[in-house]
Amino acid sequence: MRYVIGVVIVTVFLIWDLGYNDGRAINSTVMELKRLTSMVGA
C-alpha cells in the first residue's frame, strides 16, 4: 500500500509539472542527472 501511495504522489507531481509548469522540474532533474553521470564518467 505504501508503494501505491508513492506512485500516485509521483504521478500527480509529474502531471502537474507537465501541465502547469511546462516540465521545468523534470527538465532540471534530467539535466542534473546527465551532469552527475558525466562527472562520474559513465
C-alpha positions, 0 to 999 in steps of 0.5 A, a space after each residue: 500500500 505504501 508503494 501505491 501511495 508513492 506512485 500516485 504522489 509521483 504521478 500527480 507531481 509529474 502531471 502537474 509539472 507537465 501541465 502547469 509548469 511546462 516540465 521545468 522540474 523534470 527538465 532540471 532533474 534530467 539535466 542534473 542527472 546527465 551532469 552527475 553521470 558525466 562527472 562520474 564518467 559513465 
